[in-house]
Amino acid sequence: MTRQATTPRLAGHKLVEALIAQGVDTAFGVPGESYLAVLDGFHEYADKIRFIACRQEGGAAFMAEAQGKLTGRPGICFVTRGPGATNASIGLHTAFQDSTPMILFIGQVASDQRDREAFQEVDYRQMFGPGTLGMAKWVGEVHDAERLPEYVARAFHTAMQGRPGPVVLVLPEDMLTQPITAPVLPPVRPAEAAPTPAALAELCERLAAARKPFVIAGGGGWTPESTAALQAFAEAWGLPVGCAFRFQDLFDNRHPLYAGDVGIGINARLAARVKEADLILAIGPRLGEMTTGGYTLLQAPRPAQALIHIHAGAEELGRVYTAELLINASMSAAAPALAALAPPADIPWRTWAEAAHADYEANLVPVPVAPLDMAEVIRLIDAKLPEGTIFTNGAGNYSGWLHRFHRYTALHREGRSQLAPTSGAMGYGVPAAVAASLLQQDRWVVNIAGDGDFLMTGQELATATGYGAKKLLVVVVDNGTYGTIRMHQEREYPGRVSGSDLFNPDFAQLAEAFGFVAFKAESTEQVGPALDAAIAAGRPALIHLRLSSDVSTSRTTLTAIRESALKAGHA
């Protein structure tokens, strides 16, 4: 096959052509003079790809991360050098810890100005250096414009292969203005590892010998086909399934084999069950701190339970936990292979699985709270919006009500429906919701945000209205405090509040200034009418919920935490 000659094009234009060739139709970013040639390329191909101009690079990077979660292909973000790149680093870190494919393109100072500490110059290989404890899987800088398509293709490969994650591609300003003839490369299909027959045979043998097995599903790289296969495998073997922290949409939460989410605020009965299991089959998750309860549900490095760990990244296997069996395989290869395994004629753990689901169902029953009951708010939202609605959140205690009381739909039924940062990044929920509402305009998107969380990226409401979002609802839970920090303060230093009080605006008026329709509610009775009006508005809406600061989590109050700490003798 001969190389096809092409008409010389500006490298900035060729970069946009390369994105289109990879199937990208939307990119997020904040414009900068360091990549004007790329912005001109977006103008040139405006009928094929759109550039969404955001209000801050952190918001843009969060939007690209959400795009990667929703599509399974790398989310695309463009930022300028220096301050733009440092602002975007929060989204990059989120993509790394969440195993989300993403490419961050950074404009760079001109080549003849390098290493002089030119205006906004940063060495991005030093800043985002790759590695399992880094910010990116790979950091590349394009010095030869003719090789630009090669670098773009490599970025897509690296972002998707093995454990998915973020890649940084640095673009010197002068390189982007050079005319080049190198052709763009075809769409990338990532190479995938598959489980060996010997590994599958051993898995079968160990699983058949168990009496209290438990599946934990999580991590990146899942597709509708692989989650359907996961469900088929669980059904054939009668296995209870829990989802890793903030991966609850990998398994139908209404399924009789669903046992709940293994993360922050875990159901105490589920935590006990994970500890009591004689075999943990971890399919996809990293088994990080949040999913393992600070490495206590599974003791590191050698858990009490037998462990079979399946993961797409070979570097992750054995990094924290010693296991009986390690299998390096993508979810697209592993899940169908598991579904093809023949179960034993007699399954001795059926009662164990039924009890696990019964524990989950019991955990859905809340303790009523007046005057505003967040559990009832989640129930009302679920009742009034269609199945498959996308829910987003950032970080904070408020997210516990969503994780506990909303029942997520499996990926293979409605697509991704949970966008939430396992990295614990505050400010993620609003940009993720804006991205989802612009990328999948036929679906409703609901962002549940804390008051502290919302104001970190709330300016992206302007992006929503500016680019025509419609089925978007933001619910701000306002309790006047950084709730998670206040909870920890009361636990460790009861009654000594420092730095966790918040002084908030009128969120409804703020939303209206951005073109949203807005409502307020201070009691549960006011929430239903506000939801009805928001849904009927035909444009983005915000509901401002005023909640007592004493209501700390879905399980307890600040008063109870303080009293318990005082009794325990904390100063």
LUMDRENVO-375188 format. One line per field, with one value per residue (C-alpha): residue in three letters; x, y, z. Coordinates in Angstrom, 3 decimals. Layout:
// LUMDRENVO-375188
r c(ala_...)
east c(X_...)
north c(Y_...)
up c(Z_...)
***
This chain:
// LUMDRENVO-375188
r c(met_thr_arg_gln_ala_thr_thr_pro_arg_leu_ala_gly_his_lys_leu_val_glu_ala_leu_ile_ala_gln_gly_val_asp_thr_ala_phe_gly_val_pro_gly_glu_ser_tyr_leu_ala_val_leu_asp_gly_phe_his_glu_tyr_ala_asp_lys_ile_arg_phe_ile_ala_cys_arg_gln_glu_gly_gly_ala_ala_phe_met_ala_glu_ala_gln_gly_lys_leu_thr_gly_arg_pro_gly_ile_cys_phe_val_thr_arg_gly_pro_gly_ala_thr_asn_ala_ser_ile_gly_leu_his_thr_ala_phe_gln_asp_ser_thr_pro_met_ile_leu_phe_ile_gly_gln_val_ala_ser_asp_gln_arg_asp_arg_glu_ala_phe_gln_glu_val_asp_tyr_arg_gln_met_phe_gly_pro_gly_thr_leu_gly_met_ala_lys_trp_val_gly_glu_val_his_asp_ala_glu_arg_leu_pro_glu_tyr_val_ala_arg_ala_phe_his_thr_ala_met_gln_gly_arg_pro_gly_pro_val_val_leu_val_leu_pro_glu_asp_met_leu_thr_gln_pro_ile_thr_ala_pro_val_leu_pro_pro_val_arg_pro_ala_glu_ala_ala_pro_thr_pro_ala_ala_leu_ala_glu_leu_cys_glu_arg_leu_ala_ala_ala_arg_lys_pro_phe_val_ile_ala_gly_gly_gly_gly_trp_thr_pro_glu_ser_thr_ala_ala_leu_gln_ala_phe_ala_glu_ala_trp_gly_leu_pro_val_gly_cys_ala_phe_arg_phe_gln_asp_leu_phe_asp_asn_arg_his_pro_leu_tyr_ala_gly_asp_val_gly_ile_gly_ile_asn_ala_arg_leu_ala_ala_arg_val_lys_glu_ala_asp_leu_ile_leu_ala_ile_gly_pro_arg_leu_gly_glu_met_thr_thr_gly_gly_tyr_thr_leu_leu_gln_ala_pro_arg_pro_ala_gln_ala_leu_ile_his_ile_his_ala_gly_ala_glu_glu_leu_gly_arg_val_tyr_thr_ala_glu_leu_leu_ile_asn_ala_ser_met_ser_ala_ala_ala_pro_ala_leu_ala_ala_leu_ala_pro_pro_ala_asp_ile_pro_trp_arg_thr_trp_ala_glu_ala_ala_his_ala_asp_tyr_glu_ala_asn_leu_val_pro_val_pro_val_ala_pro_leu_asp_met_ala_glu_val_ile_arg_leu_ile_asp_ala_lys_leu_pro_glu_gly_thr_ile_phe_thr_asn_gly_ala_gly_asn_tyr_ser_gly_trp_leu_his_arg_phe_his_arg_tyr_thr_ala_leu_his_arg_glu_gly_arg_ser_gln_leu_ala_pro_thr_ser_gly_ala_met_gly_tyr_gly_val_pro_ala_ala_val_ala_ala_ser_leu_leu_gln_gln_asp_arg_trp_val_val_asn_ile_ala_gly_asp_gly_asp_phe_leu_met_thr_gly_gln_glu_leu_ala_thr_ala_thr_gly_tyr_gly_ala_lys_lys_leu_leu_val_val_val_val_asp_asn_gly_thr_tyr_gly_thr_ile_arg_met_his_gln_glu_arg_glu_tyr_pro_gly_arg_val_ser_gly_ser_asp_leu_phe_asn_pro_asp_phe_ala_gln_leu_ala_glu_ala_phe_gly_phe_val_ala_phe_lys_ala_glu_ser_thr_glu_gln_val_gly_pro_ala_leu_asp_ala_ala_ile_ala_ala_gly_arg_pro_ala_leu_ile_his_leu_arg_leu_ser_ser_asp_val_ser_thr_ser_arg_thr_thr_leu_thr_ala_ile_arg_glu_ser_ala_leu_lys_ala_gly_his_ala)
east c(0.000_1.492_1.451_-1.207_0.007_-2.206_-2.523_-0.396_-2.450_-1.632_-0.651_-3.390_-5.950_-4.464_-4.867_-8.589_-8.775_-7.078_-9.670_-12.493_-10.867_-10.970_-14.719_-14.551_-17.447_-17.039_-14.044_-14.030_-11.605_-10.738_-9.231_-5.645_-3.234_-0.867_-3.134_-4.870_-4.157_-6.183_-9.063_-8.996_-9.149_-12.304_-13.761_-12.731_-14.509_-17.385_-19.837_-18.078_-16.807_-17.654_-15.466_-17.266_-15.674_-15.867_-15.427_-12.477_-10.006_-10.889_-14.486_-13.381_-11.213_-14.067_-16.312_-13.781_-13.478_-17.263_-17.147_-14.670_-16.929_-20.002_-18.447_-15.679_-13.407_-11.006_-12.624_-10.931_-9.799_-7.744_-6.087_-3.358_0.033_0.884_-2.244_-4.505_-2.659_-2.444_-6.167_-6.898_-4.767_-7.724_-9.599_-6.464_-5.998_-9.670_-9.327_-6.242_-7.813_-11.121_-9.414_-11.116_-9.697_-8.925_-6.499_-5.431_-3.927_-1.804_-0.533_3.167_5.600_7.318_10.258_12.861_11.765_12.014_14.013_14.114_11.143_9.218_5.750_3.720_6.315_6.112_7.869_4.829_6.831_8.058_4.636_2.499_5.172_3.750_3.631_1.096_1.347_1.395_-1.142_-0.989_-0.207_2.008_3.160_4.269_5.480_5.346_8.442_8.197_4.890_4.921_4.687_1.616_-0.862_1.422_1.384_-2.410_-2.912_-0.481_-2.354_-5.630_-3.980_-2.353_-5.505_-7.573_-5.187_-4.675_-6.004_-7.709_-6.510_-5.417_-2.705_-1.122_-0.034_1.959_1.751_4.439_2.820_5.124_4.701_0.956_1.419_3.631_2.129_2.323_1.315_1.308_-2.034_-4.228_-4.362_-7.406_-9.571_-7.757_-8.896_-7.134_-5.299_-6.901_-5.544_-7.717_-7.809_-5.975_-7.773_-5.607_-6.574_-10.263_-10.007_-8.401_-11.013_-13.757_-12.142_-11.645_-15.114_-16.816_-14.993_-16.181_-19.125_-19.443_-18.181_-18.650_-18.113_-16.872_-17.219_-15.646_-12.950_-12.789_-13.145_-16.663_-19.014_-22.714_-21.731_-19.401_-21.866_-24.525_-22.029_-21.271_-24.966_-25.239_-22.249_-23.690_-27.083_-25.621_-23.532_-25.984_-23.305_-23.953_-22.520_-21.373_-20.131_-16.908_-16.962_-18.898_-19.246_-22.833_-24.134_-22.174_-24.873_-28.651_-29.385_-32.853_-31.467_-32.043_-28.291_-27.291_-25.773_-24.979_-22.049_-18.725_-17.533_-17.830_-20.804_-21.064_-23.983_-22.590_-24.137_-22.462_-19.106_-19.487_-20.413_-17.321_-15.172_-17.015_-16.684_-14.327_-13.645_-13.599_-13.790_-12.744_-13.615_-12.112_-11.590_-8.219_-9.298_-8.310_-8.740_-12.423_-13.562_-11.635_-12.628_-9.093_-7.663_-9.631_-12.414_-9.596_-6.443_-3.365_-1.181_-2.646_-6.439_-8.093_-10.406_-9.141_-8.784_-9.116_-8.303_-9.086_-7.753_-6.920_-3.608_-0.846_0.942_-2.030_-2.140_-0.204_0.675_-1.298_-2.783_-1.328_-3.961_-4.564_-5.110_-4.261_-5.769_-4.686_-7.653_-9.825_-13.426_-14.529_-12.579_-12.966_-16.729_-17.784_-15.242_-16.769_-20.283_-19.246_-18.149_-20.425_-21.574_-21.703_-24.931_-25.379_-24.752_-24.340_-24.352_-27.873_-29.051_-25.913_-26.719_-30.373_-29.361_-26.935_-29.728_-32.070_-29.465_-29.361_-33.151_-33.220_-30.637_-33.061_-35.376_-34.441_-34.961_-37.404_-35.900_-37.854_-38.407_-36.469_-35.798_-33.052_-33.988_-37.468_-35.933_-34.057_-37.231_-39.199_-36.580_-36.577_-40.372_-40.643_-37.785_-37.369_-35.218_-31.765_-31.513_-27.845_-26.880_-23.737_-22.131_-18.848_-17.498_-19.165_-21.432_-24.492_-23.571_-24.283_-28.032_-27.729_-25.439_-27.608_-31.153_-30.982_-31.093_-28.781_-29.636_-27.099_-24.877_-26.155_-29.744_-29.560_-25.883_-23.746_-25.968_-23.455_-20.827_-18.958_-15.278_-13.629_-10.800_-13.052_-12.696_-15.009_-16.588_-16.907_-20.698_-21.745_-19.299_-20.010_-23.736_-23.239_-21.133_-23.673_-26.559_-24.712_-23.466_-26.698_-29.485_-32.232_-31.555_-32.298_-29.283_-29.473_-26.610_-26.791_-24.359_-23.357_-23.122_-19.327_-19.067_-21.319_-19.426_-16.158_-17.382_-20.875_-19.870_-20.215_-23.973_-23.118_-21.708_-24.962_-27.219_-24.742_-24.632_-28.309_-28.621_-32.256_-32.908_-30.635_-31.530_-29.142_-30.117_-28.005_-28.004_-27.181_-26.316_-23.882_-20.824_-18.139_-20.069_-17.467_-14.783_-17.186_-18.089_-14.426_-13.866_-16.716_-15.350_-11.760_-12.151_-15.796_-17.269_-14.148_-15.322_-12.616_-12.630_-15.650_-18.425_-19.694_-21.252_-23.466_-25.271_-28.902_-28.341_-31.711_-30.977_-27.502_-28.924_-31.456_-28.623_-27.161_-30.472_-31.734_-35.222_-34.845_-36.815_-36.320_-37.447_-37.019_-39.359_-40.027_-43.536_-42.099_-39.809_-42.447_-44.028_-40.565_-39.553_-42.726_-42.125_-38.444_-39.219_-41.900_-39.743_-38.177_-34.794_-32.122_-33.361_-31.921_-33.556_-32.021_-32.591_-32.013_-30.954_-29.968_-26.204_-26.859_-27.993_-24.553_-24.979_-27.701_-27.074_-26.335_-26.196_-23.411_-24.922_-24.729_-21.153_-20.104_-21.727_-20.151_-16.718_-17.069_-18.051_-14.995_-12.786_-11.755_-10.665)
north c(0.000_3.335_6.499_8.893_12.419_15.200_18.908_20.851_21.969_23.943_21.519_23.049_22.185_18.727_18.097_18.794_16.489_13.774_14.150_13.867_10.721_9.254_9.865_12.938_15.348_17.509_18.983_21.050_23.759_27.339_29.255_30.497_32.242_29.290_27.201_29.717_27.529_24.701_27.052_28.107_24.425_24.048_26.957_25.308_22.050_23.471_21.249_18.104_18.974_21.576_23.274_24.003_27.060_26.669_29.222_27.659_24.944_22.782_22.698_21.953_19.045_17.654_17.846_15.911_13.308_12.908_12.587_9.724_7.962_8.383_7.319_4.894_6.848_9.562_12.781_15.769_18.946_21.893_24.411_26.970_26.841_27.564_28.635_26.820_23.551_23.836_24.570_21.520_19.230_18.448_16.811_14.964_13.544_12.541_10.700_8.906_7.691_6.888_4.984_7.179_7.648_11.321_13.460_16.876_19.029_21.877_24.826_25.436_28.301_28.492_26.136_28.933_30.173_26.886_26.586_30.356_30.446_32.187_33.577_30.809_28.158_24.832_21.522_19.245_16.039_17.033_18.279_15.344_12.653_9.191_6.273_4.497_7.272_10.094_12.342_10.861_7.588_9.365_12.917_13.686_16.892_17.326_18.973_17.708_18.879_16.081_13.551_15.187_12.535_9.830_11.449_11.820_8.140_7.111_9.286_7.505_4.088_4.879_6.380_3.255_0.310_-1.603_0.413_3.391_6.804_10.301_11.334_14.777_16.025_19.271_21.518_24.172_27.264_27.523_23.823_24.323_26.988_24.867_23.431_19.633_16.844_13.833_12.026_11.463_7.900_5.600_5.191_3.515_0.151_-0.603_-3.873_-5.948_-8.669_-11.774_-14.402_-17.626_-21.003_-22.079_-18.993_-19.533_-23.185_-22.238_-19.541_-22.118_-24.542_-21.956_-20.486_-23.889_-24.687_-21.503_-21.298_-17.534_-15.889_-12.188_-10.207_-6.598_-4.949_-1.623_0.232_1.568_-0.017_-1.424_-1.532_-2.380_-5.824_-6.508_-5.416_-7.614_-10.479_-9.703_-9.986_-13.269_-14.672_-13.621_-15.129_-18.443_-18.834_-17.155_-14.736_-11.675_-8.559_-5.333_-2.322_-0.519_3.091_5.213_2.457_1.614_1.651_-1.461_-3.744_-3.264_-2.051_-3.655_-7.083_-9.774_-10.458_-6.839_-6.370_-2.639_-0.278_-0.984_2.530_5.515_5.225_1.493_-0.426_-1.996_-5.342_-5.248_-4.417_-7.399_-9.611_-8.607_-9.479_-12.767_-13.874_-16.772_-15.657_-12.159_-12.029_-8.478_-7.775_-4.508_-2.337_-1.133_-2.099_1.346_2.966_3.907_0.499_-1.380_0.848_2.118_-1.323_-2.891_-4.787_-6.515_-6.380_-5.327_-6.851_-10.296_-10.342_-12.903_-13.799_-15.693_-13.110_-13.431_-10.099_-9.391_-6.095_-4.578_-3.122_-5.626_-3.011_-2.885_-6.624_-7.461_-3.792_-3.667_-7.111_-10.579_-12.820_-16.494_-15.710_-12.620_-12.276_-9.540_-8.933_-6.110_-6.073_-6.586_-9.854_-10.982_-10.604_-12.680_-15.335_-15.507_-15.674_-18.710_-20.684_-23.577_-23.353_-26.385_-28.368_-27.431_-23.870_-23.893_-20.120_-19.247_-18.380_-16.262_-14.300_-13.841_-12.496_-10.052_-8.578_-8.497_-6.451_-4.016_-3.680_-3.038_-0.296_1.558_2.257_5.682_7.225_10.121_13.604_16.853_19.372_18.379_14.691_14.088_10.423_11.544_14.099_11.313_9.194_12.068_12.701_9.010_8.948_12.011_11.448_8.539_5.461_6.037_9.591_10.502_11.496_13.444_14.560_15.897_15.228_15.717_14.053_15.102_12.491_9.738_10.157_9.713_6.682_5.027_5.678_6.011_2.750_2.997_1.341_-1.038_0.324_-2.149_-0.981_2.824_3.736_5.294_6.822_7.625_10.312_10.768_11.132_8.238_10.739_12.699_15.904_18.692_20.656_17.684_17.385_20.629_20.381_16.656_17.392_20.175_17.879_15.061_17.384_18.660_15.242_13.277_15.802_13.174_12.146_13.936_14.865_15.589_17.057_16.740_19.294_20.465_24.188_24.100_21.748_23.866_27.136_25.580_25.252_26.791_29.293_26.468_27.064_29.724_26.993_25.046_27.912_29.235_25.937_25.017_22.460_21.691_18.530_19.605_19.850_21.020_20.384_22.351_20.946_23.960_23.316_26.208_24.087_21.946_18.973_16.219_18.295_19.398_15.751_14.834_17.855_16.816_13.290_14.289_17.732_17.902_21.379_23.071_24.359_25.952_26.822_24.714_27.341_28.630_31.978_31.327_33.398_32.951_30.026_30.472_34.093_33.129_30.452_32.878_35.253_32.427_31.890_28.975_28.764_28.403_27.328_27.057_24.445_24.324_21.397_18.057_19.200_21.992_19.704_17.914_21.092_22.547_19.405_19.469_23.101_22.459_19.490_21.428_24.537_23.491_24.912_24.200_24.430_24.674_23.826_25.333_23.093_24.589_21.905_22.108_21.863_19.245_16.748_15.395_12.100_9.685_7.816_10.326_13.963_16.259_16.296_12.510_12.492_15.162_13.413_10.108_11.739_13.429_10.144_8.532_11.161_13.227_16.742)
up c(0.000_-1.049_0.983_-0.302_-1.022_0.296_-0.309_2.179_5.153_8.254_11.007_13.192_10.520_10.060_13.782_13.511_10.465_12.537_15.308_12.787_11.374_14.898_15.113_17.339_16.817_19.954_21.753_24.929_25.939_26.717_23.764_23.904_21.577_21.724_19.482_17.235_14.198_15.769_16.567_12.914_12.001_14.076_12.102_8.827_9.748_11.763_9.869_11.165_14.621_17.241_19.784_23.065_24.675_28.461_31.223_33.037_32.058_35.063_33.871_30.305_31.464_33.573_30.497_28.430_31.190_31.198_27.413_27.773_30.270_28.067_24.759_25.708_23.345_24.527_25.653_24.013_25.764_24.471_26.773_26.494_28.171_31.794_33.719_31.275_31.726_35.501_35.724_33.564_35.725_38.010_35.123_34.082_37.578_37.673_34.362_35.669_38.919_37.193_34.342_31.744_28.217_27.588_25.597_26.850_24.088_25.450_23.452_24.069_23.606_20.237_19.707_19.503_22.957_24.840_28.052_28.628_30.990_28.239_28.915_30.624_29.761_31.608_30.958_30.736_30.756_34.193_35.284_34.117_33.934_33.211_35.599_37.762_40.333_37.777_36.103_32.601_30.869_28.361_27.689_24.137_22.543_18.760_17.327_13.741_12.237_9.641_12.482_14.032_12.715_14.103_17.554_17.493_16.621_19.356_21.847_21.027_21.287_24.610_26.108_25.330_25.583_28.804_31.702_30.005_31.058_30.068_27.638_27.227_23.807_23.781_20.705_20.151_18.688_15.659_14.821_14.408_11.726_9.450_6.225_6.143_3.765_6.126_5.835_8.860_10.117_10.291_13.415_16.265_17.541_20.815_21.296_24.047_26.292_26.707_29.480_28.693_28.711_31.648_33.667_32.932_33.940_37.249_37.842_37.284_39.696_42.445_42.034_42.096_45.341_47.065_49.428_49.862_46.666_45.949_42.735_42.730_39.315_38.433_36.553_33.013_29.599_29.968_26.973_26.664_25.403_28.322_31.026_29.403_29.539_33.184_34.000_32.070_33.982_37.340_36.483_35.291_38.440_40.859_42.076_44.252_42.587_44.202_42.245_43.100_44.291_41.773_39.184_40.121_36.534_35.565_36.979_37.116_40.649_40.504_39.646_42.327_42.404_43.061_46.523_46.570_46.096_47.753_48.531_50.874_53.213_52.539_54.003_57.193_56.276_52.872_54.454_56.760_53.816_51.835_54.852_55.354_51.716_51.061_47.474_45.975_42.191_41.287_37.663_36.473_39.585_40.862_44.397_45.617_49.007_48.615_47.354_50.044_52.965_53.433_52.634_55.522_53.711_51.868_53.959_52.010_50.801_51.556_52.025_54.252_51.389_48.361_45.576_41.823_40.183_36.531_35.217_31.840_33.014_33.704_35.837_38.223_38.918_42.064_42.686_45.961_46.506_46.352_44.774_44.141_40.472_38.399_34.927_32.537_30.242_28.960_30.067_26.466_26.402_30.012_30.471_27.424_28.407_31.880_30.430_28.388_31.458_32.397_36.045_38.326_38.480_42.123_43.341_47.141_47.637_46.442_49.962_50.426_47.239_48.189_51.601_49.975_47.862_50.860_52.726_49.790_49.755_53.508_53.062_50.765_53.712_55.125_58.521_57.870_58.233_58.611_57.210_54.063_53.477_50.904_50.517_49.464_47.075_45.279_45.196_43.673_40.988_40.086_39.905_37.668_35.217_32.790_33.305_31.894_33.165_33.605_37.149_37.961_41.194_42.501_45.979_49.334_51.875_49.867_47.232_49.750_49.322_45.567_45.834_48.459_47.244_43.457_41.507_38.519_35.230_33.713_30.961_28.377_28.857_28.678_28.307_31.020_33.682_36.453_36.007_39.292_40.235_42.050_42.515_44.883_42.870_43.994_41.165_38.809_38.742_37.015_34.064_33.675_33.540_30.998_28.803_29.027_28.177_25.097_23.945_24.473_24.079_23.966_27.594_30.836_32.944_36.672_38.662_42.444_43.872_47.308_47.940_48.212_45.252_43.006_43.400_42.268_38.668_38.687_36.010_33.473_33.614_31.029_28.780_29.101_28.038_25.463_23.570_23.829_26.625_27.443_29.477_32.301_35.989_38.721_42.351_44.844_48.378_50.529_54.175_54.586_55.248_53.698_55.026_54.718_56.426_59.153_59.766_60.204_62.442_64.735_64.847_65.661_67.287_68.454_68.701_67.318_63.937_61.813_58.126_57.162_57.295_53.937_53.065_50.070_47.472_46.511_44.164_42.462_41.564_40.411_38.113_36.659_35.795_33.669_31.848_33.924_35.346_39.111_42.163_45.923_48.416_52.185_52.867_51.250_50.289_48.140_46.143_44.034_42.585_41.937_40.056_37.963_36.997_36.235_33.993_32.123_31.625_28.329_29.322_31.938_35.513_39.008_42.322_45.452_48.485_51.934_54.388_58.044_58.533_61.226_58.569_57.792_55.904_54.856_58.121_60.877_62.035_63.174_66.652_66.880_65.568_68.084_71.029_70.077_69.822_73.199_74.822_73.254_74.892_71.877_72.810)
***
